[in-house]
Amino acid sequence: MSSVKNVIQDSYKLMLLKDYLREAIKEAGFSAVDIQKTPTGTRVGLHVTRPGIVIGRKGSGIRDLTKVLEKDFGLKSPQISVIEIPRPELEPSVMCNRMSQHLARGTAFRRAVMWTLQTIMEAGAMGVQITISGKLRGERSSFEKHSKGILPRAGYQAGIVVSEDIAHVETKMGLIGVRIRIARKEYYIPEFELKIRKTPAPKPKPVEEIIVDPTAEVIEEPKIDPTKPRTESEEIEREEKLIEQVEVYEEVEEELK
């Protein structure tokens, strides 16, 4: 019984840690966290879209985060590694956070849904499904489900190809839930494979992982592209201007009348 309690306790601590990181490094585009216990301490891998925000100036962000993980969450000698997400548009957690921020800013829910569908499919997804529920228009709760592309619903392929995440956002009308399921082409395993002789394709670039030592005096900061938004808030502001150009069903119906 003690082993079962330990598993439940570890899962509960991991849930609290994820909730904390969602808010603490929200501007860095937090997606997931990996925890591995080693003989020298605890290895913590943070998957984010903008590693520079997590590291901070001269490693100040990493040092502060290390103290919090050790003091508040009981992790022994945490060694934080920051892993950059190459394509954030294919991560359900990132897109859930972005869509929830659009809804919190007052964007019409159908515009936000259509924009998110379009963004995910243009990034190279095989299929996507977005379910939004809550008080969308009036006092009564309702839900809408929008899909695009091919999305396996059950079976072995669905467990491998499809990933999902859920986010909740408080609006003036009430609480709204967002669920995004994304199917990725590179995870699909074909039943039959046609072998054709061809030149070998170049190897994909490995995912960039930045391991930071909080005890170091000087920490090298990652290079930041000045043409891209530096934070998630700047990304949301950029997308809001583009969302206004998205056509929704109500506008099309008015034009046809």
Order of alpha helices (4+ residues) and beta strands (2+ residues): alpha-beta-beta-alpha-alpha-beta-alpha-alpha-beta-beta-alpha-beta-beta-beta-alpha-alpha
